[in-house]
Amino acid sequence: MVGNMVKLFLGLVIINLGACQSAGVPNENEEWLPLFNGANLENWTPKIRGHTLDDNFGQTFQVTDGTIVTNYDAYDEFDQRFGHLFYKDPFSHYRLRISYRFFGEQAKNGPGWAIRNSGIMLHCQAPNTIGLDQDFPISIEAQLLGGNGKDPRSTMNLCTPGTEVLLADTILASHCTSSASKTYHGDQWVEAEALVLGDSLLIHYVEGNEVLRYSKPQIGGGVVNDFDPMAKKDGKPLSEGYISLQSESHPVAFRKVELLNLCGCMDKRAKNYKPYFICSRPKTCLY
């Protein structure tokens, strides 16, 4: 009975989203927030394993030619220095669009699995709660993979560092789950999007096509090390969190990072009412 009620609720949410839920379809009434200004890392904070918050070791994260890039020129070897670049504000219900591409060669002694590998971390724990030597934030990862030139390799997959989700009403046992996307070989730009609806539903899109959906994100499981036990309360639903871009040893560039907040004033009498809001924030209403 509960399962059917959840499915009904999710169906109504998708219907309410209407055109907003159609990935890649522009709508002049949508107010997208550019998280990256194209010039610098204003509003972003790096956390690199083994370094304190805001220590951008070796300028790992930098802006080059109007794009955010991960750079390893200062690394003698990668040495498991996984990095994450955090946006300043948390969000709960939103659409996130990015444009990314892999390029160049992997940093020396980077993990074999990290070749042409990066990610968008969703519902991240607060950056100031991440341990000095913690490898990944407790989060939901929309994993980005580039093709190796020969093998099938999907992108916008799902990985779960310190988290668990439901896929077809079953808790996923595996850490990473492949999407239904095609493989993108070479250094081409790829358009990707995530629809995040609090602790209910998440959907991944590539080039406007749905490639993966899952539900009920919560803290749990493993594949995260050296965390503060106070930050990992297994079973706690993930209803909101921070967004971060990942540095996993292979150079990657992001030229667009933008967000459509689905939370706001839902009073039609207000000046800032938007028909695509699905999460009410009465305190934001302007009359």
HUSUL-V895945 format. One record per residue. RES is the residue in one small letter. SS is DSSP state (alpha for helix, beta for strand, coil for the rest). PSI is psi in whole degrees, 0 to 359 (NA if undefined). Layout:
# HUSUL-V895945
res: <RES	RES>
ss: <SS	SS>
psi: <PSI	PSI>
This chain:
# HUSUL-V895945
res: <m	v	g	n	m	v	k	l	f	l	g	l	v	i	i	n	l	g	a	c	q	s	a	g	v	p	n	e	n	e	e	w	l	p	l	f	n	g	a	n	l	e	n	w	t	p	k	i	r	g	h	t	l	d	d	n	f	g	q	t	f	q	v	t	d	g	t	i	v	t	n	y	d	a	y	d	e	f	d	q	r	f	g	h	l	f	y	k	d	p	f	s	h	y	r	l	r	i	s	y	r	f	f	g	e	q	a	k	n	g	p	g	w	a	i	r	n	s	g	i	m	l	h	c	q	a	p	n	t	i	g	l	d	q	d	f	p	i	s	i	e	a	q	l	l	g	g	n	g	k	d	p	r	s	t	m	n	l	c	t	p	g	t	e	v	l	l	a	d	t	i	l	a	s	h	c	t	s	s	a	s	k	t	y	h	g	d	q	w	v	e	a	e	a	l	v	l	g	d	s	l	l	i	h	y	v	e	g	n	e	v	l	r	y	s	k	p	q	i	g	g	g	v	v	n	d	f	d	p	m	a	k	k	d	g	k	p	l	s	e	g	y	i	s	l	q	s	e	s	h	p	v	a	f	r	k	v	e	l	l	n	l	c	g	c	m	d	k	r	a	k	n	y	k	p	y	f	i	c	s	r	p	k	t	c	l	y>
ss: <coil	alpha	alpha	alpha	alpha	alpha	alpha	alpha	alpha	alpha	alpha	alpha	alpha	alpha	alpha	alpha	alpha	alpha	alpha	alpha	alpha	coil	coil	coil	coil	coil	coil	coil	coil	coil	coil	coil	beta	beta	coil	coil	coil	coil	coil	coil	coil	coil	coil	beta	beta	beta	beta	beta	coil	coil	coil	coil	coil	coil	coil	coil	alpha	alpha	alpha	coil	beta	beta	beta	beta	coil	coil	beta	beta	beta	beta	coil	coil	coil	coil	coil	coil	coil	coil	coil	coil	coil	coil	beta	beta	beta	beta	beta	coil	coil	coil	beta	coil	beta	beta	beta	beta	beta	beta	beta	beta	beta	beta	coil	coil	coil	coil	coil	coil	coil	coil	coil	alpha	alpha	alpha	coil	coil	beta	beta	beta	beta	beta	beta	beta	beta	coil	coil	alpha	alpha	alpha	coil	coil	coil	coil	coil	coil	coil	coil	coil	coil	beta	beta	beta	beta	beta	beta	coil	coil	coil	coil	coil	coil	coil	coil	coil	coil	coil	beta	beta	beta	coil	coil	coil	beta	beta	beta	beta	beta	coil	coil	beta	beta	coil	coil	coil	coil	beta	beta	coil	coil	coil	coil	coil	coil	coil	coil	coil	coil	coil	coil	beta	beta	beta	beta	beta	beta	beta	beta	coil	coil	coil	beta	beta	beta	beta	beta	beta	coil	coil	beta	beta	beta	beta	beta	beta	beta	beta	beta	beta	beta	coil	coil	coil	coil	coil	coil	coil	coil	coil	alpha	alpha	alpha	coil	coil	coil	coil	coil	beta	coil	coil	coil	beta	beta	beta	beta	beta	beta	beta	coil	coil	coil	coil	beta	beta	beta	beta	beta	beta	beta	beta	beta	beta	coil	beta	beta	coil	coil	coil	coil	coil	coil	coil	coil	coil	coil	coil	coil	coil	coil	beta	beta	coil	alpha	alpha	alpha	coil	coil	coil>
psi: <312	318	319	323	320	315	320	315	313	323	319	323	313	319	318	329	326	228	333	328	349	101	137	356	115	146	119	342	352	132	91	138	117	114	335	127	358	357	322	185	31	135	7	144	126	147	114	136	130	358	153	161	134	6	101	72	127	21	46	315	124	165	123	125	43	16	150	125	152	130	136	24	331	1	121	321	162	316	40	26	69	136	155	134	114	133	152	335	146	158	161	307	119	169	135	125	136	159	125	162	149	153	168	198	150	148	150	132	27	153	145	325	349	5	129	54	129	196	161	118	124	153	40	150	159	137	329	1	2	132	155	317	14	134	317	147	147	118	176	123	123	98	131	126	139	150	152	7	352	323	152	135	98	163	172	45	182	130	154	75	107	21	170	153	169	134	117	47	13	136	127	130	330	153	319	142	129	146	181	18	163	175	138	97	163	199	26	154	141	135	125	154	147	132	121	120	72	227	22	300	142	138	136	141	148	126	38	358	133	132	347	141	149	173	173	56	138	162	139	176	193	222	37	137	154	37	161	121	333	339	351	87	90	136	350	125	143	97	342	172	184	165	135	154	142	147	110	19	346	132	135	147	143	119	349	129	107	153	138	109	127	5	139	199	121	13	115	344	343	152	330	22	138	133	343	356	138	359	116	132	79	329	346	353	138	131	NA>
